[in-house]
C-alpha cells in the first residue's frame, strides 16, 4: 500500500529527547516499511527515516532556537502540502489531533486519525460531532471514555522496535527510576515519597517545560536536596536503555488520565518491572504480577517495589515481545487500512479520487 | 451590507479586562451598526453587543475556569459554523489570524482578514504564500514589513468609540501610567527607570500571564518594593478612564515590533500625552509634539515627560477625534468591503455564491 504518515512538527521524528507521538510515528513508519509497504513521512526535515521524507519545516518546533515561531501556521502549511499530494496515497494516517479536519472532508474515508492525547477537553465533543466522518483510532480503551460517541474504529496500543531496548546484563542496581516530564500530573513528588518509603535511591530523568518552571522551583527542587534523590535532566534514547534497564523498577505514579504511557513499555522492553498508579490506561498496559503492579497508594507502591524485585525480567521482556513491539502495532494498523479499503470498495464511489 | 465579524474566542467581546483584538472587534461591530449595516458577530456567548450574536462557545477561553480546554478545537468549530452560514453574508471579516484559511479558499474574495498580531514569525511567509487569495488588512504600515509580498489591500488603524474615554476634570495627578501586560517585551522595568529619572511616581496596571510569572517574580517584583512604584493589577474599562485620564503621561517603552498599540490611543482619547519608544507602529500613532513624544533612550524619555506636561489635552483629544474614533475605522472598512464588492462584480463570477 502507498501510505502517508503525518507527524506533528513539535519534535523530530524520532525525537532527540522527550516526545511520545513523534517517537511512535517513527517506529510505526519503520515497521510498515519492514512489512513491505511504500511509506511517505510528512515531518520536519530533521527526521531520520528510511521512508520517503516530505520535509515541511526545516526543523522541529520545540528545540528550534528561532525566537518567534507559529506552530499553527507550520501545521496548516503541512496540511496544505498533504492535501496537494493526497491522491498519491491509498491511505493518509494523521497523528496531529484534529487540525487536518477542515482539509480532507471529502476524502475522510481515505484517512486514519490516531489520537495520542487526553480527550477530556471541554471543546472536543462539539468538534468531533461536527467532523464525524473521520475514522479514529484510540491508543487505549480508556482514552475513548471522554468521547464515547466519536467515530472509533479500533484501539491500537503503541509499540517499540524489538532491538531498541534489551534486558541489562547486570540489572537491578538498587535504584528506582522516574522518567518523563516534571509536571504536577506526572507526580515526581509522589515518586520521591515512594522511594523514601521503600528505602531506595530515586533517579529522575525529565525535561522541564517553561510552563512548569514554577512547579519545579517551588515543589520539586527543595525535595532534590535529599541525597537519596538524583536529578539527571533530559536523557536521550541510548541513555534511556541504561537508565531504565538498570533500575529496580520504574515508578509511574501519575495523577491524570494518561492515554497510554509510553515509558511503561520502554521499561517492559528492558525487562524492568513497573509500579504504576491506577489511572488512565495503566491497567491495560501492565500485566498485574507479571510486568509490574498497579497501585493506589504510597503504601501499596512501597510493597509493590519489594515484590517487583522477584519478577522475572525474561518473562517481562517476553510480554513486551508479544504485546508491544512495533511490528505488532504495524500489523494492526495494516488491518485497519485494509478494512477501510474494503469499506471504500463496497461504499459509494469517491469521485474525487482518481 | 450583511457583514459577519469573526472574533477570536480568547476574550469576551469586548473583553472584561485585557485583550486588544476582541476590543477592536466590539468597537468595529458597534460602529458598523451605527452606519446602518446588518452585522452578525461570531464570538463566545459572553459578548455584549447590539449585533446579531452567533455564540460559538459558552464563554471566552482565557478566563474560563474549566481546567482542560482546546483553543484549537474551539476555533475550528467556530470556522465550521461560519462556513455553514457563509452565504448569509455579503462579506465575512476575520480577526483570527489564519486559522480560517483552509475553510474559505473558494470564496476568499468574499472575505477580509485583519491581522492583529506581529508577523515576523518564522512560519508565516510559507503559509501566506500558500494562501495568497485572502485580502489582508494591516493595522499599521509597519506591521507589513515582515510580509511585504502578502495580499495587502489596506492599512486601517484601530479606533475607539468617542464616548468611551473623556478628558478628566482635574487631570495630571502627578503620576506616570504603565498599562498592559507584564512581559519582557513591554518593558515595565524600563518604565520604572524612566519614572525614577523623571522623579515621578509610576502606577502599573497590568495582567500577568502564567508564562511571565518567572519574569515578574525575578525581574519586576523586586523593583516594586520601591515606594515610588505602585502595582494595581489588571483593571477594567471604567477604571481605565480614571487611570489614564489622571496620569501626567502614559509610558509605552516597548521593546518589540508592536503592530499597533491600542493603549496609546486610549490615552490619547483621554487627552493624556504618550511617551513611547521608537519601535513598531509607534511613530504612525503618535503625532510628535502634539499627542506625545517618540523617544529612543531613558534620558530622552525623562525629558519628554517634562515636555509632555505642556501639551494641550484638548488638542490631544481633538487628534483622537480626527484619527482614531471607531466611526473613522468603520468607514474605512466599509470602503474596503465596497472595493471588494466591485472587484467581485468585475471579476470572474464566483460560482459557489448564490
Interface residues (C-beta under 8 A of the other chain):
Chain A: X57 X64 X66 X68 X69 X70 X71 X72 X73 X74 X76 X77 X79 X80 X97 X98 X99 X101 X102 X103 X118 X120 X121 X122 X123 X124 X126 X127 X130 X131 X210 X211 X213 X214
Chain B: X57 X64 X66 X68 X69 X70 X71 X72 X73 X74 X76 X77 X79 X80 X97 X98 X99 X101 X102 X103 X118 X120 X121 X122 X123 X124 X126 X127 X130 X131 X210 X211 X213 X214
